[in-house]
Amino acid sequence: MEQPVWRQPGDPQLYRAIARIWAFGRRSVPRRFPPGVHRDRSIADLDRQVDVWAAEDFQRSRRPNG
């Protein structure tokens, strides 16, 4: 295994490396939220709904067949 390359803050290569890691994460375990526009009465209601979707998404990702 290769030694890690440490980048300094502000180095354009650092940002490219971070972007590649994020892209890998999106491909590995894509988040699935219901499509469409959803209306909520308040930000708190929206936060609760997003938490429910995230928990369901997490449970789906833990299943053997995803």
N, CA, C and O atoms as a Tinker XYZ file with bonds, in Angstrom:
   264  protein
     1  N      0.841000   -1.174000    0.000000    73     2
     2  CA     0.000000    0.000000    0.000000    64     1     3
     3  C      0.890000    1.242000    0.000000    63     2     4     5
     4  O      1.924000    1.279000    0.667000    81     3
     5  N      0.480000    2.233000   -0.741000    73     3     6
     6  CA     1.282000    3.452000   -0.857000    64     5     7
     7  C      1.167000    4.320000    0.399000    63     6     8     9
     8  O      0.169000    4.284000    1.119000    81     7
     9  N      2.198000    5.082000    0.625000    73     7    10
    10  CA     2.160000    6.047000    1.724000    64     9    11
    11  C      1.187000    7.164000    1.374000    63    10    12    13
    12  O      1.105000    7.564000    0.212000    81    11
    13  N      0.455000    7.671000    2.345000    73    11    14
    14  CA    -0.476000    8.771000    2.050000    64    13    15
    15  C      0.284000   10.042000    1.682000    63    14    16    17
    16  O      1.402000   10.280000    2.138000    81    15
    17  N     -0.355000   10.839000    0.853000    73    15    18
    18  CA     0.211000   12.131000    0.468000    64    17    19
    19  C     -0.560000   13.197000    1.225000    63    18    20    21
    20  O     -1.777000   13.312000    1.078000    81    19
    21  N      0.137000   13.970000    2.028000    73    19    22
    22  CA    -0.512000   15.016000    2.809000    64    21    23
    23  C     -0.492000   16.310000    2.018000    63    22    24    25
    24  O      0.548000   16.722000    1.505000    81    23
    25  N     -1.636000   16.939000    1.924000    73    23    26
    26  CA    -1.790000   18.195000    1.193000    64    25    27
    27  C     -1.974000   19.342000    2.172000    63    26    28    29
    28  O     -2.499000   19.167000    3.271000    81    27
    29  N     -1.539000   20.497000    1.758000    73    27    30
    30  CA    -1.696000   21.695000    2.566000    64    29    31
    31  C     -3.059000   22.333000    2.270000    63    30    32    33
    32  O     -3.540000   22.240000    1.141000    81    31
    33  N     -3.691000   22.978000    3.258000    73    31    34
    34  CA    -4.936000   23.687000    2.987000    64    33    35
    35  C     -4.742000   24.679000    1.844000    63    34    36    37
    36  O     -3.743000   25.396000    1.790000    81    35
    37  N     -5.701000   24.706000    0.942000    73    35    38
    38  CA    -5.618000   25.594000   -0.213000    64    37    39
    39  C     -5.027000   24.947000   -1.449000    63    38    40    41
    40  O     -5.102000   25.514000   -2.539000    81    39
    41  N     -4.439000   23.767000   -1.299000    73    39    42
    42  CA    -3.857000   23.049000   -2.433000    64    41    43
    43  C     -4.987000   22.526000   -3.322000    63    42    44    45
    44  O     -5.849000   21.799000   -2.829000    81    43
    45  N     -5.016000   22.871000   -4.618000    73    43    46
    46  CA    -6.088000   22.388000   -5.500000    64    45    47
    47  C     -6.182000   20.858000   -5.543000    63    46    48    49
    48  O     -7.271000   20.314000   -5.726000    81    47
    49  N     -5.061000   20.166000   -5.377000    73    47    50
    50  CA    -5.091000   18.699000   -5.356000    64    49    51
    51  C     -5.869000   18.170000   -4.152000    63    50    52    53
    52  O     -6.483000   17.106000   -4.230000    81    51
    53  N     -5.847000   18.903000   -3.044000    73    51    54
    54  CA    -6.604000   18.503000   -1.856000    64    53    55
    55  C     -8.089000   18.498000   -2.171000    63    54    56    57
    56  O     -8.797000   17.553000   -1.824000    81    55
    57  N     -8.561000   19.543000   -2.823000    73    55    58
    58  CA    -9.982000   19.631000   -3.154000    64    57    59
    59  C    -10.384000   18.538000   -4.138000    63    58    60    61
    60  O    -11.480000   17.987000   -4.039000    81    59
    61  N     -9.512000   18.225000   -5.077000    73    59    62
    62  CA    -9.818000   17.144000   -6.022000    64    61    63
    63  C     -9.881000   15.793000   -5.309000    63    62    64    65
    64  O    -10.735000   14.962000   -5.618000    81    63
    65  N     -8.987000   15.582000   -4.366000    73    63    66
    66  CA    -8.986000   14.324000   -3.614000    64    65    67
    67  C    -10.263000   14.199000   -2.782000    63    66    68    69
    68  O    -10.864000   13.126000   -2.731000    81    67
    69  N    -10.677000   15.274000   -2.139000    73    67    70
    70  CA   -11.911000   15.255000   -1.353000    64    69    71
    71  C    -13.104000   14.977000   -2.259000    63    70    72    73
    72  O    -13.985000   14.195000   -1.903000    81    71
    73  N    -13.138000   15.612000   -3.426000    73    71    74
    74  CA   -14.242000   15.392000   -4.371000    64    73    75
    75  C    -14.294000   13.926000   -4.809000    63    74    76    77
    76  O    -15.380000   13.361000   -4.942000    81    75
    77  N    -13.139000   13.312000   -5.033000    73    75    78
    78  CA   -13.114000   11.898000   -5.431000    64    77    79
    79  C    -13.641000   11.002000   -4.298000    63    78    80    81
    80  O    -14.363000   10.038000   -4.551000    81    79
    81  N    -13.283000   11.317000   -3.079000    73    79    82
    82  CA   -13.766000   10.526000   -1.936000    64    81    83
    83  C    -15.279000   10.661000   -1.804000    63    82    84    85
    84  O    -15.971000    9.663000   -1.601000    81    83
    85  N    -15.804000   11.884000   -1.918000    73    83    86
    86  CA   -17.255000   12.085000   -1.840000    64    85    87
    87  C    -17.968000   11.349000   -2.972000    63    86    88    89
    88  O    -19.017000   10.744000   -2.750000    81    87
    89  N    -17.415000   11.394000   -4.173000    73    87    90
    90  CA   -18.025000   10.692000   -5.311000    64    89    91
    91  C    -18.041000    9.189000   -5.055000    63    90    92    93
    92  O    -19.023000    8.516000   -5.369000    81    91
    93  N    -16.962000    8.661000   -4.488000    73    91    94
    94  CA   -16.915000    7.241000   -4.149000    64    93    95
    95  C    -18.013000    6.895000   -3.149000    63    94    96    97
    96  O    -18.684000    5.874000   -3.296000    81    95
    97  N    -18.200000    7.733000   -2.140000    73    95    98
    98  CA   -19.247000    7.500000   -1.148000    64    97    99
    99  C    -20.637000    7.507000   -1.769000    63    98   100   101
   100  O    -21.474000    6.670000   -1.428000    81    99
   101  N    -20.888000    8.448000   -2.679000    73    99   102
   102  CA   -22.193000    8.504000   -3.345000    64   101   103
   103  C    -22.438000    7.262000   -4.190000    63   102   104   105
   104  O    -23.561000    6.762000   -4.256000    81   103
   105  N    -21.383000    6.762000   -4.839000    73   103   106
   106  CA   -21.539000    5.549000   -5.652000    64   105   107
   107  C    -21.689000    4.315000   -4.775000    63   106   108   109
   108  O    -22.442000    3.402000   -5.114000    81   107
   109  N    -20.986000    4.277000   -3.660000    73   107   110
   110  CA   -20.985000    3.093000   -2.793000    64   109   111
   111  C    -22.321000    2.900000   -2.087000    63   110   112   113
   112  O    -22.870000    1.798000   -2.092000    81   111
   113  N    -22.838000    3.940000   -1.492000    73   111   114
   114  CA   -24.092000    3.859000   -0.754000    64   113   115
   115  C    -24.909000    5.112000   -1.074000    63   114   116   117
   116  O    -24.932000    6.068000   -0.299000    81   115
   117  N    -25.581000    5.090000   -2.232000    73   115   118
   118  CA   -26.360000    6.278000   -2.588000    64   117   119
   119  C    -27.545000    6.451000   -1.642000    63   118   120   121
   120  O    -28.191000    5.476000   -1.257000    81   119
   121  N    -27.820000    7.684000   -1.276000    73   119   122
   122  CA   -28.973000    7.965000   -0.425000    64   121   123
   123  C    -30.216000    8.001000   -1.296000    63   122   124   125
   124  O    -30.191000    8.527000   -2.408000    81   123
   125  N    -31.280000    7.451000   -0.794000    73   123   126
   126  CA   -32.529000    7.394000   -1.543000    64   125   127
   127  C    -33.631000    8.060000   -0.741000    63   126   128   129
   128  O    -34.084000    7.525000    0.271000    81   127
   129  N    -34.053000    9.208000   -1.187000    73   127   130
   130  CA   -35.174000    9.896000   -0.575000    64   129   131
   131  C    -36.319000    9.905000   -1.572000    63   130   132   133
   132  O    -36.088000    9.861000   -2.780000    81   131
   133  N    -37.567000    9.962000   -1.077000    73   131   134
   134  CA   -38.698000    9.979000   -1.997000    64   133   135
   135  C    -38.608000   11.150000   -2.972000    63   134   136   137
   136  O    -38.286000   12.267000   -2.568000    81   135
   137  N    -38.891000   10.905000   -4.255000    73   135   138
   138  CA   -38.828000   12.002000   -5.224000    64   137   139
   139  C    -40.000000   12.959000   -5.042000    63   138   140   141
   140  O    -41.005000   12.622000   -4.416000    81   139
   141  N    -39.858000   14.123000   -5.585000    73   139   142
   142  CA   -40.959000   15.080000   -5.577000    64   141   143
   143  C    -40.761000   16.202000   -4.584000    63   142   144   145
   144  O    -39.731000   16.305000   -3.918000    81   143
   145  N    -41.776000   17.037000   -4.506000    73   143   146
   146  CA   -41.769000   18.185000   -3.600000    64   145   147
   147  C    -42.596000   17.820000   -2.379000    63   146   148   149
   148  O    -43.712000   17.315000   -2.507000    81   147
   149  N    -42.059000   18.070000   -1.212000    73   147   150
   150  CA   -42.736000   17.739000    0.034000    64   149   151
   151  C    -42.902000   19.016000    0.854000    63   150   152   153
   152  O    -41.953000   19.780000    1.033000    81   151
   153  N    -44.099000   19.234000    1.340000    73   151   154
   154  CA   -44.369000   20.438000    2.116000    64   153   155
   155  C    -44.503000   20.069000    3.586000    63   154   156   157
   156  O    -45.101000   19.052000    3.936000    81   155
   157  N    -43.947000   20.895000    4.419000    73   155   158
   158  CA   -44.032000   20.697000    5.861000    64   157   159
   159  C    -44.496000   21.993000    6.503000    63   158   160   161
   160  O    -44.294000   23.077000    5.957000    81   159
   161  N    -45.117000   21.870000    7.666000    73   159   162
   162  CA   -45.646000   23.048000    8.356000    64   161   163
   163  C    -44.539000   23.900000    8.979000    63   162   164   165
   164  O    -44.689000   25.112000    9.138000    81   163
   165  N    -43.445000   23.262000    9.322000    73   163   166
   166  CA   -42.371000   24.007000    9.976000    64   165   167
   167  C    -41.029000   23.349000    9.667000    63   166   168   169
   168  O    -40.965000   22.242000    9.132000    81   167
   169  N    -39.981000   24.047000   10.011000    73   167   170
   170  CA   -38.631000   23.487000    9.852000    64   169   171
   171  C    -38.474000   22.260000   10.751000    63   170   172   173
   172  O    -37.826000   21.287000   10.367000    81   171
   173  N    -39.060000   22.306000   11.935000    73   171   174
   174  CA   -38.971000   21.163000   12.844000    64   173   175
   175  C    -39.641000   19.935000   12.231000    63   174   176   177
   176  O    -39.112000   18.827000   12.325000    81   175
   177  N    -40.822000   20.129000   11.593000    73   175   178
   178  CA   -41.486000   19.010000   10.917000    64   177   179
   179  C    -40.615000   18.475000    9.789000    63   178   180   181
   180  O    -40.492000   17.263000    9.614000    81   179
   181  N    -40.022000   19.367000    9.037000    73   179   182
   182  CA   -39.127000   18.953000    7.946000    64   181   183
   183  C    -37.950000   18.162000    8.508000    63   182   184   185
   184  O    -37.598000   17.112000    7.971000    81   183
   185  N    -37.344000   18.652000    9.573000    73   183   186
   186  CA   -36.211000   17.953000   10.178000    64   185   187
   187  C    -36.604000   16.550000   10.621000    63   186   188   189
   188  O    -35.846000   15.601000   10.419000    81   187
   189  N    -37.794000   16.409000   11.230000    73   187   190
   190  CA   -38.252000   15.080000   11.653000    64   189   191
   191  C    -38.450000   14.160000   10.449000    63   190   192   193
   192  O    -38.083000   12.986000   10.495000    81   191
   193  N    -39.031000   14.694000    9.370000    73   191   194
   194  CA   -39.263000   13.882000    8.183000    64   193   195
   195  C    -37.949000   13.439000    7.557000    63   194   196   197
   196  O    -37.811000   12.284000    7.156000    81   195
   197  N    -36.998000   14.334000    7.472000    73   195   198
   198  CA   -35.682000   13.980000    6.915000    64   197   199
   199  C    -35.013000   12.925000    7.793000    63   198   200   201
   200  O    -34.366000   12.014000    7.275000    81   199
   201  N    -35.158000   13.036000    9.109000    73   199   202
   202  CA   -34.594000   12.026000   10.008000    64   201   203
   203  C    -35.223000   10.654000    9.755000    63   202   204   205
   204  O    -34.527000    9.639000    9.767000    81   203
   205  N    -36.546000   10.624000    9.524000    73   203   206
   206  CA   -37.224000    9.362000    9.230000    64   205   207
   207  C    -36.687000    8.785000    7.924000    63   206   208   209
   208  O    -36.358000    7.601000    7.855000    81   207
   209  N    -36.597000    9.618000    6.888000    73   207   210
   210  CA   -36.078000    9.142000    5.602000    64   209   211
   211  C    -34.650000    8.644000    5.741000    63   210   212   213
   212  O    -34.296000    7.611000    5.171000    81   211
   213  N    -33.834000    9.358000    6.484000    73   211   214
   214  CA   -32.439000    8.951000    6.658000    64   213   215
   215  C    -32.353000    7.624000    7.408000    63   214   216   217
   216  O    -31.530000    6.776000    7.065000    81   215
   217  N    -33.199000    7.433000    8.435000    73   215   218
   218  CA   -33.197000    6.178000    9.181000    64   217   219
   219  C    -33.630000    5.019000    8.281000    63   218   220   221
   220  O    -33.042000    3.939000    8.329000    81   219
   221  N    -34.663000    5.247000    7.458000    73   219   222
   222  CA   -35.104000    4.215000    6.524000    64   221   223
   223  C    -34.001000    3.899000    5.517000    63   222   224   225
   224  O    -33.758000    2.737000    5.190000    81   223
   225  N    -33.347000    4.934000    5.038000    73   223   226
   226  CA   -32.259000    4.753000    4.079000    64   225   227
   227  C    -31.124000    3.947000    4.706000    63   226   228   229
   228  O    -30.548000    3.070000    4.063000    81   227
   229  N    -30.807000    4.251000    5.958000    73   227   230
   230  CA   -29.747000    3.527000    6.664000    64   229   231
   231  C    -30.127000    2.057000    6.817000    63   230   232   233
   232  O    -29.299000    1.175000    6.589000    81   231
   233  N    -31.372000    1.790000    7.200000    73   231   234
   234  CA   -31.816000    0.410000    7.350000    64   233   235
   235  C    -31.739000   -0.345000    6.033000    63   234   236   237
   236  O    -31.340000   -1.509000    6.000000    81   235
   237  N    -32.128000    0.329000    4.929000    73   235   238
   238  CA   -32.027000   -0.291000    3.613000    64   237   239
   239  C    -30.585000   -0.641000    3.279000    63   238   240   241
   240  O    -30.315000   -1.696000    2.706000    81   239
   241  N    -29.663000    0.241000    3.637000    73   239   242
   242  CA   -28.255000    0.005000    3.303000    64   241   243
   243  C    -27.667000   -1.139000    4.119000    63   242   244   245
   244  O    -26.655000   -1.718000    3.722000    81   243
   245  N    -28.281000   -1.475000    5.250000    73   243   246
   246  CA   -27.780000   -2.546000    6.112000    64   245   247
   247  C    -28.275000   -3.912000    5.666000    63   246   248   249
   248  O    -27.726000   -4.932000    6.082000    81   247
   249  N    -29.297000   -3.950000    4.831000    73   247   250
   250  CA   -29.821000   -5.230000    4.344000    64   249   251
   251  C    -28.825000   -5.857000    3.369000    63   250   252   253
   252  O    -28.087000   -5.144000    2.688000    81   251
   253  N    -28.806000   -7.186000    3.303000    73   251   254
   254  CA   -27.842000   -7.854000    2.409000    64   253   255
   255  C    -27.963000   -7.451000    0.943000    63   254   256   257
   256  O    -26.950000   -7.333000    0.253000    81   255
   257  N    -29.172000   -7.239000    0.462000    73   255   258
   258  CA   -29.357000   -6.888000   -0.950000    64   257   259
   259  C    -29.566000   -5.398000   -1.169000    63   258   260   261
   260  O    -29.950000   -4.987000   -2.264000    81   259
   261  N    -29.320000   -4.572000   -0.140000    73   259   262
   262  CA   -29.415000   -3.139000   -0.260000    64   261   263
   263  C    -30.772000   -2.708000   -0.596000    63   262   264
   264  O    -31.023000   -1.511000   -0.735000    81   263
